[in-house]
Amino acid sequence: MQFNELRNKIVDELSTVGHRQVLLAVAGIIGVHFVWAWLKWFGLRVKNAGKRKRKREERQKMIDIVRNSHVQSETYAEAVKYGKHKHHLSEETIDSITNLPTKALLGQLKSGQLLAVDVLHAFQHKALECDKDLNFISTPIVEAEAAAQTCDAAVKKGPLHGLPVSIKESIGVKGYDCTLGCANWIDRPWEEDSVVVKVLKRQGAIPFIKTNVPQTLVSTGVCSNPIYGLTKNPHDVTRATGGSSGGEGSAVAAGASIVGLGTDVGSSIRVPCAFCGVYGLKPSWDRISNKGNHPQMSGNKHLQFCVGPMGRDVDSLVVIMKALLCPDMFELDSYIPPIPFRDEIYEGRRPLRIGYYWNDGGGDAMPAVQRAVQLAKSVLEKRGHLLLPWTPPDVQTKAFEYFHRIALADQLEETLLLSYGDKRDTCIAHHIFLKIPYFIRSVLAVLVKPVDGLMSKFLYASKPFSSMYEWFSYGKEADAWKAEFQTAWQSQGLDAVICPTTSCTALPLGDMADSVGIERFSWLFNLLNYPTGIIPVTKVTADDEEKLKQYKPNSKYEKVVKREQLHFHNLFGLTLRFSDDLKQIVMGLILAIPHDLD
């Protein structure tokens, strides 16, 4: 039957039916569709609730396995060393091991003074005990026990021989899920280790826990999800850890991990380091392989995830970078440039020309943070470096829009799909606002501007792209601005810049919905693809709190912090322009500061 004949037949049939019946039929079809969609969604909610419960039970079983393995294998550990049985490690021994600096711990492991099994048990014990209050473990890695035994039996020892390393939940480990806190990714274990985990293992490291993340990773303020729950700050359990590498920040700050791996696409390493008072490094794209990790946002080539170390000291960052920048990394991922760690640059002490600022055009950082930058400036000047005041151009105008519009290019569609049919954590509940038509968002931007200028700019910057042509054109426009920024940097002859990571200290846990803009000083360097290091500098003083009374907040979240400031670490970030993309200079500078702060 021809199409026209079929069409005429349908029209004839419909003509015998009243218009009311037709409308009722259409309404019925639409109603059935919505009912079916709701039932499907509700069924998925019920299914995911069961999966979350089962995953938590599985986590507890694995924790019990790790605890029991200490009893079963301590005979082995002592047999290797003394040929006789051994008692549990004492609390004193555990503390003596877990408090060792990174270099000293590695030295004792390589010399045989410490066994890898004993070191593993010490950190496992510390992690499991601290986790009771802080909740930073998403799952223990039970294969760590066998890996430690293999290390103790090995004749050839790698640069990370026997070193326990914590791993962010989104980083691929064979046999373990990368859920991102989403039930839809439960029961989808990775078939092989990611490249970075393979290299760590080949160099002798022992991944021993995976650490918690905020649901979907898209939260820089709080680290929480419906599967594993809320991670807390070791310095004050009423404060947030930051995200999305919040589990790593908490574990390292608690002394439960000496060094770990996080990821960063919009300050996800640096904010947890700032809130938890630990050291970190965000490399540039494709310096450390991201191959084999969770693929979220991997299609956006204007903003890419970086894998980087987080540790208790600069040495922990250095040993990890040295170990990872090796032929194994370059062979396993051909996109990684084969540039090893260069000691001559790291150990060099030539005078540098360094810019500094605590106002990026969006207002001053809080008084304690300003003082942290000034303190770092003073230390670097004593070391013979030239420090110059500098204001980065167009950060709160052009750069703000470029970063946020690129980051929200899909209107968080991928993120919303990750959590579809799942319980949505409060840390991402506000993401649903992107389902509101942009016209309404633009009206809201006008209305909220007098109350919260930062939120107003964010609403404007959430404008969707109308076509692929607009997306391509916008990318070219952003690239042109990056070139202008680099020219402005180079015109001042700067080697590096010191600045805040955030404009405040860790936020209270109850106010995370107000944390838009928390990464105000950090996301710039993701957009520019500049490497960034972060270190603890100082603590809030009574004088800082007195000055805070006169401080004018720049956004709603800063009003929250002004109201509830506390004595806590304030940190600053340090970055290099892309043409000097060698992390050794970054770490050389951050190494130069801490020893002169006391």
C-alpha positions as CSV (number, residue, x, y, z in Angstrom):
1,M,0.0,0.0,0.0
2,Q,1.3,3.4,-1.0
3,F,1.9,6.1,1.7
4,N,-0.9,8.3,0.3
5,E,-3.4,5.5,0.3
6,L,-2.4,4.6,3.9
7,R,-2.8,8.3,5.0
8,N,-6.2,8.5,3.3
9,K,-7.4,5.4,5.0
10,I,-6.4,6.7,8.4
11,V,-8.1,10.0,7.8
12,D,-11.3,8.2,6.7
13,E,-11.2,6.0,9.9
14,L,-10.7,9.1,12.1
15,S,-13.5,10.9,10.4
16,T,-16.0,8.4,11.7
17,V,-14.8,9.1,15.2
18,G,-15.8,12.2,17.1
19,H,-13.2,14.8,17.9
20,R,-13.7,14.3,21.6
21,Q,-12.9,10.6,21.3
22,V,-9.7,11.5,19.4
23,L,-8.6,13.9,22.1
24,L,-9.4,11.4,24.8
25,A,-7.4,8.8,23.0
26,V,-4.4,11.1,22.6
27,A,-4.7,12.1,26.3
28,G,-4.8,8.5,27.3
29,I,-1.7,7.6,25.3
30,I,0.2,10.5,26.9
31,G,-1.1,9.6,30.3
32,V,0.0,6.0,29.9
33,H,3.4,7.2,28.7
34,F,3.9,9.3,31.8
35,V,2.6,6.6,34.1
36,W,5.0,4.1,32.5
37,A,7.9,6.5,32.8
38,W,7.1,7.1,36.5
39,L,6.8,3.4,37.2
40,K,10.1,2.8,35.5
41,W,11.8,5.5,37.5
42,F,10.2,4.4,40.7
43,G,11.3,0.8,40.1
44,L,14.8,2.0,39.5
45,R,14.7,3.9,42.7
46,V,13.7,0.8,44.6
47,K,16.3,-1.3,42.9
48,N,19.0,1.2,43.6
49,A,18.1,1.5,47.2
50,G,18.7,-2.3,47.5
51,K,22.0,-2.0,45.6
52,R,23.2,0.8,48.0
53,K,22.3,-1.3,51.0
54,R,24.1,-4.4,49.6
55,K,27.1,-2.3,48.7
56,R,27.4,-1.0,52.3
57,E,27.2,-4.5,53.6
58,E,29.9,-5.6,51.1
59,R,32.1,-2.7,52.3
60,Q,31.7,-3.9,55.9
61,K,32.6,-7.5,55.0
62,M,35.7,-6.3,53.3
63,I,36.7,-4.2,56.4
64,D,36.2,-7.3,58.5
65,I,38.4,-9.3,56.1
66,V,41.2,-6.8,56.4
67,R,40.9,-6.8,60.2
68,N,41.0,-10.6,60.3
69,S,43.9,-10.9,57.9
70,H,46.1,-9.2,60.4
71,V,45.7,-12.1,62.7
72,Q,46.2,-14.7,60.0
73,S,49.2,-13.3,58.3
74,E,51.3,-11.9,61.2
75,T,52.9,-15.3,61.5
76,Y,54.1,-14.9,57.9
77,A,55.5,-11.4,58.6
78,E,57.5,-12.5,61.6
79,A,58.6,-15.7,59.9
80,V,60.2,-13.7,57.1
81,K,62.1,-11.6,59.6
82,Y,62.8,-13.8,62.6
83,G,61.4,-17.3,61.9
84,K,59.0,-17.2,64.7
85,H,55.4,-16.1,65.5
86,K,54.6,-12.5,66.2
87,H,52.0,-10.6,68.3
88,H,49.8,-7.8,67.1
89,L,51.5,-4.5,66.4
90,S,51.3,-2.3,69.5
91,E,49.7,1.1,69.3
92,E,53.1,2.6,69.9
93,T,54.6,0.7,67.0
94,I,51.6,1.7,64.8
95,D,52.1,5.4,65.7
96,S,55.9,5.2,65.1
97,I,55.3,3.8,61.6
98,T,52.4,6.0,60.5
99,N,54.1,9.1,61.8
100,L,57.4,8.6,59.8
101,P,58.1,11.1,57.1
102,T,57.9,9.7,53.6
103,K,61.6,9.5,52.9
104,A,62.3,7.9,56.2
105,L,59.6,5.3,55.7
106,L,60.8,4.3,52.3
107,G,64.4,4.2,53.5
108,Q,63.4,1.7,56.3
109,L,61.3,-0.4,53.9
110,K,64.1,-0.6,51.3
111,S,66.7,-1.5,54.0
112,G,64.6,-4.2,55.5
113,Q,64.4,-2.4,58.8
114,L,60.6,-2.4,58.3
115,L,58.6,-5.1,56.6
116,A,56.0,-4.1,54.0
117,V,53.4,-6.3,55.8
118,D,54.0,-4.5,59.1
119,V,53.8,-1.1,57.4
120,L,50.6,-2.1,55.6
121,H,49.0,-3.3,58.8
122,A,50.0,-0.1,60.6
123,F,48.3,2.1,58.0
124,Q,45.3,-0.3,57.7
125,H,44.8,-0.2,61.4
126,K,45.1,3.6,61.5
127,A,42.7,3.9,58.5
128,L,40.0,1.6,59.9
129,E,40.1,3.3,63.3
130,C,40.0,6.9,61.9
131,D,37.3,5.9,59.5
132,K,34.9,5.2,62.3
133,D,34.7,8.9,63.0
134,L,35.6,10.4,59.6
135,N,34.1,7.9,57.0
136,F,36.7,8.4,54.2
137,I,37.0,4.8,53.1
138,S,34.8,3.7,50.2
139,T,36.4,0.2,50.3
140,P,39.5,-1.5,51.5
141,I,41.6,-3.2,48.8
142,V,42.0,-6.7,50.2
143,E,44.7,-7.7,47.7
144,A,47.1,-5.3,49.5
145,E,48.0,-8.1,51.9
146,A,49.3,-10.4,49.2
147,A,51.1,-7.5,47.5
148,A,52.9,-6.7,50.8
149,Q,54.0,-10.3,51.1
150,T,55.3,-10.2,47.6
151,C,57.2,-7.1,48.4
152,D,58.9,-8.7,51.4
153,A,59.9,-11.7,49.4
154,A,61.2,-9.6,46.4
155,V,64.9,-9.3,45.8
156,K,64.6,-6.3,43.4
157,K,63.0,-3.3,45.1
158,G,61.3,-0.5,43.3
159,P,61.4,3.2,44.2
160,L,58.1,2.9,46.1
161,H,58.9,-0.5,47.6
162,G,56.2,-1.4,50.1
163,L,54.7,2.1,50.3
164,P,50.9,2.0,51.1
165,V,49.0,4.4,48.8
166,S,45.4,5.5,49.0
167,I,43.4,5.8,45.8
168,K,40.4,8.0,45.0
169,E,37.3,6.0,44.3
170,S,37.0,7.3,40.7
171,I,40.5,5.8,39.8
172,G,40.3,2.4,38.2
173,V,41.4,-0.6,40.3
174,K,40.9,-4.1,38.9
175,G,38.0,-5.9,40.6
176,Y,36.5,-2.8,42.2
177,D,33.7,-0.4,41.2
178,C,34.1,3.2,40.4
179,T,30.6,4.3,41.4
180,L,31.2,8.0,41.9
181,G,28.6,7.5,44.7
182,C,25.9,6.5,42.2
183,A,24.0,3.2,42.5
184,N,23.8,2.9,38.7
185,W,27.6,2.1,38.7
186,I,27.4,-0.6,41.4
187,D,28.3,-4.1,40.3
188,R,30.4,-2.8,37.4
189,P,33.9,-3.7,38.6
190,W,36.9,-2.6,36.5
191,E,38.4,-5.4,34.4
192,E,41.9,-4.1,34.8
193,D,43.9,-1.5,36.7
194,S,44.1,2.0,35.3
195,V,47.5,3.0,33.9
196,V,48.4,5.1,36.9
197,V,47.6,2.2,39.3
198,K,49.6,-0.3,37.1
199,V,52.6,2.0,37.3
200,L,52.3,2.4,41.0
201,K,52.3,-1.3,41.5
202,R,55.2,-1.9,39.1
203,Q,57.2,0.7,41.2
204,G,56.5,-1.2,44.4
205,A,53.6,0.7,45.9
206,I,50.7,-1.0,47.5
207,P,47.2,0.5,47.0
208,F,45.4,-0.3,50.2
209,I,42.1,1.7,50.3
210,K,39.8,3.5,47.9
211,T,38.6,6.8,49.3
212,N,35.2,8.5,49.2
213,V,33.9,11.1,46.8
214,P,30.9,13.4,46.4
215,Q,28.1,11.9,44.3
216,T,29.0,12.3,40.5
217,L,32.2,14.2,41.6
218,V,30.5,17.5,40.8
219,S,30.9,19.1,44.3
220,T,33.9,21.1,45.5
221,G,32.4,21.9,48.9
222,V,31.3,18.7,50.5
223,C,32.2,15.0,50.1
224,S,29.0,12.9,50.4
225,N,27.0,10.4,48.5
226,P,24.0,8.1,49.2
227,I,26.1,4.9,49.1
228,Y,29.0,5.6,51.5
229,G,27.7,8.7,53.3
230,L,29.4,11.9,54.5
231,T,33.2,12.3,54.9
232,K,34.3,14.6,57.8
233,N,37.3,16.8,58.4
234,P,39.9,15.4,60.8
235,H,40.6,18.8,62.3
236,D,36.9,19.5,63.1
237,V,34.2,17.0,62.3
238,T,31.6,19.8,62.0
239,R,33.5,21.1,58.9
240,A,33.6,19.9,55.3
241,T,36.6,18.2,53.6
242,G,36.0,19.8,50.2
243,G,35.6,17.8,47.0
244,S,35.8,15.9,45.0
245,S,39.0,14.3,46.4
246,G,37.6,14.8,49.9
247,G,38.2,11.2,51.0
248,E,41.8,11.5,50.1
249,G,42.2,14.9,51.9
250,S,40.6,13.4,55.1
251,A,42.7,10.2,55.0
252,V,46.0,12.0,54.6
253,A,45.1,14.7,57.2
254,A,44.2,12.0,59.7
255,G,47.5,10.3,59.2
256,A,45.8,7.2,57.8
257,S,47.6,7.5,54.5
258,I,51.0,9.0,53.9
259,V,50.2,9.8,50.2
260,G,47.4,9.2,47.8
261,L,46.1,9.9,44.3
262,G,43.3,12.4,43.6
263,T,41.8,13.9,40.4
264,D,41.1,17.5,39.5
265,V,39.0,19.1,36.8
266,G,37.9,22.3,38.7
267,S,39.9,22.4,42.0
268,S,39.1,18.8,43.2
269,I,42.6,18.2,44.5
270,R,43.2,21.7,45.8
271,V,40.1,22.5,47.8
272,P,40.4,19.3,49.9
273,C,44.0,20.0,50.5
274,A,43.1,23.5,51.6
275,F,40.3,22.4,53.9
276,C,42.2,19.5,55.4
277,G,45.6,21.1,55.6
278,V,47.7,18.8,53.4
279,Y,50.0,19.1,50.4
280,G,48.9,18.5,46.8
281,L,49.8,18.9,43.2
282,K,47.5,19.4,40.2
283,P,49.6,18.7,37.1
284,S,48.6,19.8,33.6
285,W,46.6,17.6,31.3
286,D,48.3,14.4,30.1
287,R,51.2,14.7,32.4
288,I,50.0,11.7,34.5
289,S,47.8,9.3,32.6
290,N,44.0,9.4,33.2
291,K,43.5,6.3,31.0
292,G,41.4,3.6,32.6
293,N,39.8,5.8,35.2
294,H,36.0,6.6,35.3
295,P,35.2,8.3,31.9
296,Q,33.1,11.1,33.3
297,M,33.6,14.3,31.3
298,S,36.2,12.6,29.1
299,G,34.5,14.0,26.0
300,N,35.1,17.6,27.0
301,K,38.5,18.4,25.6
302,H,38.5,22.0,26.8
303,L,38.5,20.9,30.5
304,Q,40.1,17.6,31.4
305,F,40.7,15.6,34.5
306,C,44.2,15.6,35.9
307,V,45.5,12.9,38.2
308,G,47.8,14.2,40.9
309,P,49.3,13.3,44.3
310,M,48.1,14.4,47.8
311,G,50.4,13.9,50.7
312,R,51.5,14.8,54.2
313,D,54.7,16.6,53.0
314,V,56.4,17.8,49.8
315,D,58.6,14.7,49.8
316,S,55.6,12.5,49.4
317,L,54.6,14.4,46.2
318,V,58.1,14.2,44.9
319,V,58.6,10.5,45.3
320,I,55.3,9.8,43.6
321,M,56.0,12.1,40.7
322,K,59.5,10.6,40.2
323,A,58.1,7.1,40.3
324,L,55.2,7.8,37.9
325,L,57.2,9.7,35.3
326,C,58.9,6.6,34.1
327,P,59.1,4.4,30.9
328,D,56.1,2.3,32.0
329,M,53.8,5.3,32.1
330,F,55.0,6.5,28.7
331,E,54.6,3.0,27.1
332,L,51.1,2.3,28.6
333,D,49.7,5.6,27.5
334,S,51.2,7.0,24.3
335,Y,49.5,10.4,24.9
336,I,51.8,11.1,27.9
337,P,55.0,13.0,26.8
338,P,58.1,10.9,27.7
339,I,59.6,13.6,30.0
340,P,61.0,12.1,33.2
341,F,61.4,14.0,36.5
342,R,64.3,16.3,36.2
343,D,66.2,16.7,39.4
344,E,68.4,19.5,38.1
345,I,65.4,21.7,37.8
346,Y,63.8,20.6,41.1
347,E,67.0,21.1,43.0
348,G,67.9,24.4,41.3
349,R,67.7,27.5,43.3
350,R,68.0,30.3,40.8
351,P,66.2,33.5,41.8
352,L,62.7,33.6,40.4
353,R,60.3,36.4,39.5
354,I,57.1,35.6,41.3
355,G,53.7,37.4,41.2
356,Y,51.3,37.4,44.1
357,Y,47.7,38.4,44.7
358,W,44.7,37.8,47.0
359,N,42.2,39.7,44.8
360,D,41.3,38.2,41.4
361,G,38.9,41.0,40.5
362,G,36.1,39.5,42.5
363,G,37.1,41.0,45.9
364,D,39.7,40.3,48.5
365,A,40.2,36.9,50.1
366,M,39.5,36.8,53.9
367,P,42.0,38.4,56.2
368,A,43.6,35.2,57.4
369,V,44.1,34.1,53.7
370,Q,45.6,37.4,52.8
371,R,48.1,37.0,55.6
372,A,49.0,33.5,54.4
373,V,50.0,34.9,51.0
374,Q,51.9,37.7,52.7
375,L,53.7,35.2,54.9
376,A,54.7,33.1,51.9
377,K,55.8,36.2,50.1
378,S,58.1,37.2,53.0
379,V,59.7,33.7,53.1
380,L,60.3,33.6,49.4
381,E,61.9,37.1,49.5
382,K,64.3,35.9,52.2
383,R,65.2,33.1,49.8
384,G,66.3,35.7,47.3
385,H,63.3,35.7,45.0
386,L,61.7,38.8,43.6
387,L,58.0,39.1,44.6
388,L,55.7,41.5,42.6
389,P,52.1,42.4,43.1
390,W,50.0,41.2,40.2
391,T,46.4,41.1,39.2
392,P,45.4,38.4,36.7
393,P,43.4,40.0,33.8
394,D,39.7,39.4,33.2
395,V,39.3,36.5,35.7
396,Q,35.9,37.5,37.1
397,T,34.6,38.5,33.7
398,K,35.8,36.6,30.7
399,A,37.5,33.7,32.5
400,F,34.6,33.1,34.8
401,E,32.2,32.7,31.9
402,Y,34.6,30.6,29.8
403,F,35.2,28.1,32.6
404,H,31.6,27.7,33.8
405,R,30.0,27.7,30.4
406,I,32.5,25.1,29.1
407,A,32.1,23.0,32.3
408,L,28.3,23.1,31.9
409,A,28.3,22.7,28.1
410,D,26.0,19.6,28.4
411,Q,23.9,21.3,31.1
412,L,25.1,18.6,33.4
413,E,23.2,16.0,31.4
414,E,25.9,13.4,31.9
415,T,25.9,14.1,35.7
416,L,22.2,13.9,35.9
417,L,22.2,10.6,34.0
418,L,24.7,9.2,36.4
419,S,22.3,9.7,39.2
420,Y,19.1,8.9,37.3
421,G,16.6,6.9,39.3
422,D,19.0,7.2,42.3
423,K,18.7,9.1,45.6
424,R,20.4,12.4,45.0
425,D,22.7,13.7,47.7
426,T,22.1,17.2,49.0
427,C,25.5,18.2,47.7
428,I,24.2,17.9,44.1
429,A,20.5,18.5,44.6
430,H,20.8,22.0,43.2
431,H,22.1,20.7,39.9
432,I,18.5,20.1,38.9
433,F,18.2,23.9,38.4
434,L,19.8,23.4,34.9
435,K,16.6,21.8,33.9
436,I,14.9,25.2,34.3
437,P,14.8,27.0,30.9
438,Y,17.6,29.4,30.5
439,F,15.3,32.4,30.0
440,I,14.0,31.9,33.5
441,R,17.6,31.4,34.8
442,S,18.6,34.7,33.2
443,V,15.7,36.5,34.9
444,L,16.7,34.9,38.2
445,A,20.3,36.1,37.6
446,V,18.9,39.7,37.5
447,L,16.9,39.2,40.7
448,V,19.6,37.6,42.8
449,K,22.4,40.0,41.7
450,P,21.9,42.5,44.6
451,V,22.0,39.6,47.1
452,D,24.7,37.4,45.6
453,G,26.7,38.7,42.6
454,L,28.6,35.5,42.3
455,M,25.5,33.4,41.9
456,S,24.1,35.9,39.4
457,K,27.3,35.5,37.3
458,F,27.0,31.7,37.6
459,L,23.4,31.8,36.3
460,Y,24.3,33.9,33.4
461,A,27.3,31.6,32.6
462,S,25.0,28.5,32.5
463,K,23.8,29.5,29.0
464,P,23.4,26.4,26.8
465,F,25.0,26.2,23.3
466,S,22.6,26.3,20.5
467,S,24.7,24.4,18.0
468,M,28.0,22.6,17.5
469,Y,29.1,25.6,15.4
470,E,28.6,27.8,18.5
471,W,30.5,25.3,20.6
472,F,33.4,25.3,18.2
473,S,33.4,29.1,18.0
474,Y,33.3,29.5,21.7
475,G,36.3,27.1,22.1
476,K,38.3,29.2,19.7
477,E,37.3,32.3,21.6
478,A,38.4,30.8,24.9
479,D,41.7,29.7,23.4
480,A,42.3,33.2,22.1
481,W,41.7,34.6,25.7
482,K,44.2,32.0,27.1
483,A,46.8,33.3,24.7
484,E,46.1,36.9,25.9
485,F,46.5,35.7,29.5
486,Q,49.8,34.1,28.8
487,T,51.0,37.3,27.0
488,A,50.0,39.3,30.1
489,W,51.9,36.9,32.3
490,Q,55.0,36.9,30.1
491,S,55.0,40.7,29.8
492,Q,55.7,40.8,33.5
493,G,58.4,38.2,33.2
494,L,56.8,36.0,35.8
495,D,58.1,32.5,36.5
496,A,55.3,31.7,39.0
497,V,52.4,33.1,41.0
498,I,51.3,32.6,44.6
499,C,47.6,33.1,45.4
500,P,44.9,31.7,47.6
501,T,43.2,28.3,46.9
502,T,39.9,29.5,48.3
503,S,39.0,32.9,49.8
504,C,38.1,31.2,53.1
505,T,38.7,28.2,55.4
506,A,36.6,25.0,55.6
507,L,32.9,25.6,55.5
508,P,30.5,24.3,58.1
509,L,28.8,21.1,57.0
510,G,25.3,22.6,57.1
511,D,25.9,25.3,54.6
512,M,27.1,23.5,51.5
513,A,24.2,24.5,49.4
514,D,25.5,28.0,49.6
515,S,29.0,27.1,48.4
516,V,28.8,28.3,44.8
517,G,32.1,30.0,44.2
518,I,34.1,28.2,46.8
519,E,36.7,27.4,44.2
520,R,37.0,31.0,43.2
521,F,40.8,31.2,43.1
522,S,41.3,27.7,41.7
523,W,39.3,26.9,38.6
524,L,41.3,29.5,36.6
525,F,44.2,27.2,36.4
526,N,42.1,24.3,35.1
527,L,40.9,26.6,32.3
528,L,44.4,27.6,31.5
529,N,45.8,24.1,32.0
530,Y,48.6,25.4,34.3
531,P,50.1,23.1,37.0
532,T,49.4,24.1,40.5
533,G,50.9,23.1,43.9
534,I,49.3,23.7,47.3
535,I,50.8,23.7,50.9
536,P,49.6,24.5,54.4
537,V,50.9,27.9,55.5
538,T,49.4,29.2,58.7
539,K,46.4,29.1,61.1
540,V,43.8,31.7,61.8
541,T,44.8,34.1,64.6
542,A,42.7,36.3,67.0
543,D,43.9,39.3,65.0
544,D,42.6,37.7,61.8
545,E,39.2,37.2,63.4
546,E,39.1,40.8,64.6
547,K,39.9,42.0,61.0
548,L,37.2,39.6,59.8
549,K,34.6,41.8,61.5
550,Q,35.4,44.6,58.9
551,Y,35.6,42.2,56.0
552,K,33.0,42.6,53.2
553,P,31.9,39.3,51.9
554,N,31.8,38.8,48.1
555,S,29.2,36.1,48.0
556,K,26.6,34.2,50.1
557,Y,29.1,31.4,51.0
558,E,31.6,34.0,52.3
559,K,28.8,35.5,54.5
560,V,28.4,32.0,55.9
561,V,32.1,31.7,56.6
562,K,32.4,35.1,58.1
563,R,29.7,34.1,60.5
564,E,31.3,30.8,61.5
565,Q,35.0,31.3,61.1
566,L,37.3,29.0,63.2
567,H,41.0,28.4,64.0
568,F,42.0,26.3,61.0
569,H,44.6,26.0,58.3
570,N,44.6,28.6,55.5
571,L,46.3,27.7,52.4
572,F,47.5,29.2,49.1
573,G,48.1,27.9,45.7
574,L,51.1,28.2,43.4
575,T,51.1,27.7,39.7
576,L,53.4,27.9,36.6
577,R,52.6,29.0,33.1
578,F,52.3,26.2,30.6
579,S,55.6,26.9,28.8
580,D,57.3,26.0,32.1
581,D,55.2,22.8,32.6
582,L,57.7,21.1,34.8
583,K,56.4,20.2,38.2
584,Q,59.9,20.2,39.6
585,I,59.9,24.1,39.8
586,V,56.5,24.1,41.4
587,M,57.6,21.6,44.1
588,G,61.0,23.3,44.5
589,L,59.1,26.5,45.4
590,I,56.7,24.8,47.8
591,L,59.6,23.0,49.4
592,A,61.3,26.3,49.9
593,I,58.5,27.7,52.1
594,P,57.4,25.3,54.9
595,H,60.8,25.1,56.6
596,D,60.9,28.9,57.2
597,L,57.4,29.2,58.6
598,D,58.0,28.1,62.1
